[in-house]
Structures are given as C-alpha cells and as structure tokens.
Amino acid sequence: MSMTEEMVARIAKLERKLAALEVKERPLALRGHRDDFLGRSLDVRYEQSIAGGGSITLQALHGGVVRLRCGNLLNEYANLILGNAADAYTTLDADEGWVQIWRGQVPILTQLQATAGGYEFTTGTHIYAGFRVDVSAVNWILRCTGVGTTNVDTGVAADTQYHVHRLETYPITGGRRVDYYLDGAPIGSCSTANVTGNLLSPVLLNVNRVGGAVRDWYVDFWDVIPMNLV
C-alpha cells in the first residue's frame, strides 16, 4: 500500500469513527421524525387516509404548514399517518416512552376533532391530545383508550391561535403515564389502565364529529420522538 493509499484509508477510518460518535451523541429529537412541512410535496413516508370530501395539502403560510381539511358530513376525515393505516409501521411504545410535539391552529372550534398522537387502527386503541368538540366543546382534551376510555378535560380553554402542544408517554411503576403540555405548561395527565401498551402509529387526525360544515386544521411542524432510539 502506498503512502497516499494508507493516508486515504486512515482518513476513511477516522470518518467512520466520527460518524458513529455523532450518531451516539446526537440529541434524541434529531433521531426521530421532524417535519416543518416545507417544500412542494409531502414526505413519502406518510399515508393520507381520507374519507369523503376532505383533503391534505401543503400551504405557504408561516414558512410552510400542512392543512388537514375534513369534509362536511359526520365522520368524514383527513388523517396524516406516519406509516400506514394497516399498522405495518407501528413505532410508538408507551413501555419505552415517546414524545410528540406539534404547533397547530384550529381556525374554527366547531364540528371537528383536531388531535395528534398515536393510533392502532386495527383495534382502535389510541393516545392523543388536542381539540375534540364532542368530548369538550370548549377545552383542550387528552384521550387515552385501552381496555376502556379515559377523557381528560384539561380545563384550559381552546382558542383559534397557534399553540405548541407536547404529548409525552412513558412507563411508571405498575403502569404507564401520559402528560400533556400547552406552550410548555402542563395541563393534563393520564395514568390509568387505559394508557395502552400496544404499539401505535403516529398520526394527525382531523375528523368531522358533528357534520354540517367543512373544517380545517393547520399544523406548522410535527416532531415524533420514540424514546427507544437510545
């Protein structure tokens, strides 16, 4: 091996070591999924699950948002799934822990469910938070469905402004817990048997819960951070 070839080999070896170190030390938030919804098309890893006259489109607002629009009939929806609705890519495990953070706006607080979290589509078990008009007509809610369903009315009034939501799920002694934060402040939690241990798919859900009008939900960014990446 010539001196030049030996030097190239050493540099390549050093670069491999550096790359391995960066992966190990990289902040966990950078090792999950983050989407600022910039560009001209949605990430190919998403499945759009739409029923009725809904749509999911990128909008050139605030540097880029995704608009989820549900149709005007009861139970029509426009859901954005990281993975697919066949549960082939379930990634969120409460026994390992996971976090979702999103910044969103609900322009009109009637008719709709505008929530983010995890869903197992084959069984209906889920953990999500946001606004759901048929659970609380005025407040942000946290909802956990396992054996049964626990609805947590946070008592914090929903409004039509942009807010940063954070949903954190993690194991505790004898079970699991979910904490819900709004703009950095804790507003609700759930730690019952209804915090499912089933693997869930990350999802943004916009569902018409009343019927009678088309309703939009805007999401500016979405972070999905499974804690089993360490």
LINSUL-V260150 format. One record per residue. N is the residue number from 1. RES is the residue in one letter. PHI is phi as a letter, one per 40 degrees, with the letter a starting at -180 (* if undefined). Layout:
N_RES_PHI / N_RES_PHI
This chain:
1_M_* / 2_S_c / 3_M_c / 4_T_c / 5_E_c / 6_E_c / 7_M_c / 8_V_c / 9_A_c / 10_R_c / 11_I_c / 12_A_c / 13_K_c / 14_L_c / 15_E_c / 16_R_c / 17_K_c / 18_L_c / 19_A_c / 20_A_c / 21_L_c / 22_E_c / 23_V_c / 24_K_c / 25_E_c / 26_R_c / 27_P_d / 28_L_d / 29_A_c / 30_L_c / 31_R_b / 32_G_c / 33_H_b / 34_R_b / 35_D_b / 36_D_c / 37_F_f / 38_L_c / 39_G_g / 40_R_b / 41_S_a / 42_L_c / 43_D_d / 44_V_c / 45_R_c / 46_Y_c / 47_E_b / 48_Q_c / 49_S_b / 50_I_b / 51_A_b / 52_G_g / 53_G_c / 54_G_c / 55_S_a / 56_I_b / 57_T_a / 58_L_c / 59_Q_b / 60_A_c / 61_L_b / 62_H_f / 63_G_g / 64_G_h / 65_V_b / 66_V_b / 67_R_b / 68_L_b / 69_R_b / 70_C_c / 71_G_c / 72_N_c / 73_L_b / 74_L_d / 75_N_g / 76_E_c / 77_Y_a / 78_A_a / 79_N_b / 80_L_b / 81_I_b / 82_L_c / 83_G_h / 84_N_a / 85_A_c / 86_A_c / 87_D_g / 88_A_c / 89_Y_b / 90_T_c / 91_T_b / 92_L_b / 93_D_b / 94_A_c / 95_D_c / 96_E_b / 97_G_h / 98_W_a / 99_V_b / 100_Q_b / 101_I_b / 102_W_a / 103_R_b / 104_G_a / 105_Q_b / 106_V_b / 107_P_c / 108_I_b / 109_L_c / 110_T_a / 111_Q_g / 112_L_b / 113_Q_b / 114_A_b / 115_T_b / 116_A_b / 117_G_i / 118_G_b / 119_Y_a / 120_E_b / 121_F_c / 122_T_c / 123_T_b / 124_G_g / 125_T_c / 126_H_a / 127_I_b / 128_Y_a / 129_A_a / 130_G_h / 131_F_b / 132_R_a / 133_V_c / 134_D_c / 135_V_b / 136_S_a / 137_A_c / 138_V_b / 139_N_b / 140_W_c / 141_I_b / 142_L_b / 143_R_b / 144_C_b / 145_T_b / 146_G_b / 147_V_c / 148_G_b / 149_T_b / 150_T_b / 151_N_b / 152_V_b / 153_D_c / 154_T_c / 155_G_g / 156_V_c / 157_A_c / 158_A_c / 159_D_a / 160_T_c / 161_Q_c / 162_Y_c / 163_H_b / 164_V_c / 165_H_b / 166_R_b / 167_L_b / 168_E_b / 169_T_b / 170_Y_a / 171_P_c / 172_I_b / 173_T_c / 174_G_g / 175_G_i / 176_R_a / 177_R_b / 178_V_b / 179_D_b / 180_Y_b / 181_Y_b / 182_L_b / 183_D_f / 184_G_g / 185_A_b / 186_P_c / 187_I_b / 188_G_a / 189_S_a / 190_C_a / 191_S_a / 192_T_b / 193_A_c / 194_N_c / 195_V_c / 196_T_c / 197_G_c / 198_N_c / 199_L_c / 200_L_b / 201_S_c / 202_P_c / 203_V_a / 204_L_b / 205_L_b / 206_N_b / 207_V_b / 208_N_c / 209_R_b / 210_V_b / 211_G_g / 212_G_h / 213_A_a / 214_V_c / 215_R_b / 216_D_b / 217_W_b / 218_Y_b / 219_V_b / 220_D_c / 221_F_a / 222_W_a / 223_D_b / 224_V_b / 225_I_b / 226_P_c / 227_M_c / 228_N_c / 229_L_c / 230_V_c
